[in-house]
Amino acid sequence: MRVSLVDFLNARPLVWGLLRNPPAGYEVARDLPSECAEKLRDGRADVGLIPSIELSRIPNLVRVEGLGIAAESEVRSVLLVSRVSREKIRSVRFDPASRTSAALVRILLKRRFGIEPESRERDADAELIIGDPAMKAELQGRVVLDLASEWRSLTGFPFVFAVWAARREVWSEELRKALFDSYRASLPAFDAMVDSEIETARDRSGARLSRAMVEDYLRNCLHYELTEADEKGLALFARWAREDGLV
C-alpha cells in the first residue's frame, strides 16, 4: 500500500502512527500537498492525504470520512500576506505547493470583496504562504488575512484543508482502520510528538518554532476528527469552487 502524506506540522497527528510504526506492507512517502494529489491522480500512490479541493478534481476516489485537517477559525499557517489593503489586491503570488488554499483565496476575494486577482510569479500585491513557512514568516508592516478565519466570518463554518482519500480499487475497511489507528497513536504521544517536531526544526534553516507555539498550534488551531459543521463547510467549499470554475 503506497501512502503519500503531507510533511507539514499540521499533518503530524494524522500521520504519526504511519511514520512511527507503519503496518506491514505499507510504503510511506513524505510529500508536498500538491505532490500527494498528483501521485494519487496518476497512480503512483494508493492513498493520499490530499488537499480537499482535489476530491472534486480526481475521479474514482473514496474519502476516509471522519478524519481531516480542519480549523474552527484562525489557523495561523495559511495566510494571504499583502503589501496593499485587502480591497486593493489585484494580483497574487500563489504557493505552488498549495491547491486548496489557492482556490480558497480566489473564493474569498471574489465573494467578500468582488476581486478576481491575476496570478503573478513576481511583483504581486499579495502572496499566499502555507504550512511551516507561514508560521515562521516575518509579517510586520504587512496586511495579513488568515484564510480559515476569513472563511469562518463569511460562512459561519470551519474550514477543512485536507482529507485522506484512496483509489477506489484499493479501498477496504482494513485501510480505514489503519488510518484511524495512525491518528489515535498520536493522542497519548502528544508531548513526544511536539518534542520530535522541535528537534527536527533545529535542523532547518530560518526561524525556529518554540515549543509553546507548536503545542498551541496543534491543540487549539486545528482539529482532526471532523464534525457535522466541518462536513457542511466542506460541501459549501466544493459547491462554490464548481460555481467559480475552480474545478
N, C-alpha and C positions, 0 to 999 in steps of 0.2 A: 504494500500500500504506500504510494508515493504522496507525501504530505508537504505542501508548500505553506509556510506560515510567515507571518509578519515579524520582522526582527526589530520591533519598536517596544519601548517600555509599556505603552498602553495595552499591548497584547500579552504581556508576561503571565498574568493569571490564567488565561485560556490555554497557553501553550506550555505551562510549567511542567506538567507531567510528561508530555511528549518529548520535551528536551531532556528531562532528567532520567526518565525510565520509559522509553517508548516500548509499546507492545512488540512482541516478536513479529518480524516480517514488515515492520513499518520503517520507511526511509524518510527522514525529515530534512527539509531544506529551508534555510532562513533566507527570506526574500523581501524585497520592497512590495508594498501593496499592489502596484501595477504589475509586477512580475508574477505575483500569486495569480492574478486574473489571467494573464497571458498563458501561464503554464496550464491552468485548468482548461482554458479555451482550446489550446492546440494539442492537448493530450499528454503533456509532459508531467502532469500531476493528476492524481486521482481525487485528492481532497485539497481544498484551499481555504485559508482564512482571507476572504476576498472583500474588496470594497462593496458596500451594499448596493451601489448603482449597478454593479455587474450582474446582479440577479436578473435584471431586465435586459441585459445585453448578451449573455451567454446562454444558449439553449441547452435543454436536457440536463439541468442541474436539480439536485434535491437539497433544499436548505435544512440544516440542523436546527429545528425550531427550539426556542428556549434559551439559546446562547448567542452572544454577540458582544460587541464593544459599543457601549451606549453612554450618553451623558444626559443628565437631567437638565442642566443649564450650562454654566460656564465650564469649559473643558480645558482651556489653557494650552492645548497642544495642537489646535487647528485654528490658525489666525490669518486674517487678511490685514496686512500692515501697509498703511498708506502714508504718502507724503502730502496728500491733499485731504480736505474734508470729504466725508463719505459721499455726499451728494455730487461732488465734482469728479469722482472717479470715472475715467473714460477708458482706461487700459489697465490690464492686469498681467503680471508675470506669474504663470501657473507653475507649481511644483510638478515636475514630470513624474514623480513617484505617486502622485495622487490621482484618483479617479472620482471617488465620491465627493471629496472636498471641492474639487474643481466644479462639479455640477452644482454643489450647494452654493458656491459663490455666485454663480450665474442666476440661480433661482432667487436668492436673497436680494441681490442688487436689482433684479428686474421687478420683483413683487413688492419690495419695500420702498425702492427709490426710483423705479421706472428707468433703470440704467441697463443697457446691454453692452458691456465693455468688449473691446477688442483684445486679443491675446498678443502680447509682445514678449520678445526674449530680453529686451533691454529698454531702459528709459521709460518704464511703465509707471503709471501713477501709483499703483499698489502691487503688492507681492503676496502670494499665498505661501505660507510656511506651515509645514505639518510635522508631527512627530517630535522626537527629541530635539531637533534643531529649533523648533518653535519655543520650547521651554528654556532654551539657552540664549535666545535672541536678545539683542540689545534694542529696547523699544522706546527709550527715552526720546521725546520730541516727535513721535510718530502717532498717527491715528490708528488705533487697534480695534478691529472687530473680531470678537470671539464668536466663531460661526455657530457653535452649539447654543450659545446664549442668544444670538440673533434669531435662530430658528425657534427657540422657545418663546421669545417675545412675539414672533409672527404667528405661530400656530398653537401655542399652548402645550405642545408635546415635547418629550425628549427626542434626541436625535440618535439614530443607530448608524454608526460609521462602518462597521464591518460585521460579517457573519461567516460562520462555517458553511461550506457547500461542497457537495460531492458530485461527481459524474454519476448519472443515474445507474449505469451498469455495474457500479461497484457498491452502491448503497446497501446497507444492511443495518439491522439493529445492533449488531456487534460493533460496527463502526461508530454508530451514535453513542454507544456506551463508552467506547474508548475516548471520545472527545469530551464527554461529560466527566469521565474519570480524570482526564488531564486537568480540567478546571478544578475539580474537587481536591486534587492533590495540592493545589496552591493554598487552600484555606488554612490548614493547620501549619503551613510552612511560610506564612506571610512574612515574618521577620527575616527568615533566611533568604527569601526571595528579594526583599528590599536590600539586604546586605550584599547579595550577589550582584544586583544591579549597580550599586555604588562602587563595588570593587571593579566591575567592568568599566564603569565610567572613568575610572582613574587612568585607564589605558587609552582613552580617546583624546583627540586634540580639541582645543576650545574649552569653553566654560564647563564647570562640573555641576552636577545636581547634588544638593545636600540631601542628607537622609530625611530630614523633615519634609522637604519638597517632594521627594519620591513617595514617602508614606502618605502624605496628604493627597497627592495626585491619585494614587491607586485606591485609597479608601473613600475619598469624598468627591472626586471629579468624575469618576467612571463607575459603571456597574456592568455586570456581565450576564446576569440572569434576567432575561427580557420579560417585561410586563405587558399587560394589555395596552397601556399607553404607548409603550415602545412600538408595538405592532401597528397601532394606528398611525403613529408618526412615520413609520417605515412605509406603510401603504400610501400615505399622502405624498411623501417624497417621490415614490415611484410614479404616482399619477402626475405630479407636476413636472417631473423630468420628461415624461412622454409628451405632455402638452407643450412643453417648451422646446421640443425637438432635440433633447439631450440623449435619447435612447435610439 
